[in-house]
Amino acid sequence: MPAAHRILILTALENELNAADAPEGVEVLYCGVGKVNAALCATQAILERRPALIINFGTAGKIDPLHDGLLEIASVVQRDMMAMPLAPRGVTPLMPEEQQPPRLESGHPGVVCGTGDSFVTAADDWLLQQKVDLVDMELFAIARVCRHFGVPWRAFKFITDGADDDAANDWQAKVHLGAELFWRHLPHVLKQS
């Protein structure tokens, strides 16, 4: 079993965050893109490493045009759970809400993230109605696994694009730019833990 780390940082890709820059006692794990990869990584990390806190860092597209930079996530919804008419969008059908609420809260102030296994190039009415500020592809799965195992989570997202027609090019150009902001902010997060 690997050495215990009090804090684990889960991120999708190596070009988002360099593990070699992590401070002592903090380990970075790369999950891969999407909810399935994120859920597998988070589950394995919790079972093997028993962390005190999981932090998800990653990139995101902004739905609210006023947002930029590094943002902390207060809550996350599952934007691509669309099992209507069995349940409203964002709600897993045929499952008690206490087992999987449609909105997972970090317990920290911040913005609302919408997670789904699609790269968003346009906002839709549902995202606006749910007051989703930004979109990603991993956080809901990580937060759900953390909730299941009783592990606290926090999340920080760096805005790379406007979730529009230029999103793919903008993401590729900016994917690596959020790491420095995150590493500068991490000591403040660790003091709160």
Steps between C-alpha positions, in 0.01 A plus 500: 500500500636849413606739773209688653444856384270721696393691188441356154460716191312334217538652156425362157820563307869555560496820292253648750723455807858378556516250788865591564385844621286358783606595853593236756202296620303568180474247218373566147316222318403511132153361433454542129210684339136441586275382780576128480876554519456752782274267701742209462798712603322656797375163627840334471672800660265499800517126553878480468617832647228599750547877449371766737403718202468467124549808286398500136691743281423537135403717211151620417297690248305797629127531459488829692704743288602698810724221632871462431809364669499245783166439673398287796195279458219518756277240337484272200217357290498222243411681177482194278274275709200515266263215584177688446218408560629271777660797678568866428825589327792483742334239721598133494175306459374222724735590784404663831607865509677452835732253326573730209372856527490693172735767642813414700636768732868550587424697816707792373391819324539521127328438171282225350657244267314280252675169425441285195670274250484753220714796401265800520500743209171674581294563813148361510195625691532234772854611589377858529194399708724305741728805527798294383805726483742261328520151354748214535516125439605342834390678818152354560642147491778589744261680735255209487770247591625725781146534637453123487818435700465800732813678375491882483562653159585835354537601138675777310451561131701717265296663224655416165218579263158651449318169431442628148605426142864585583506286816720217369769733366487723809525197732804365317671839519425557871480154662841542669449857628297427814761293683701797627187668641394177668840432661508858631153458653557152644682610821187698597287189440734281704485742796121457501521119499 
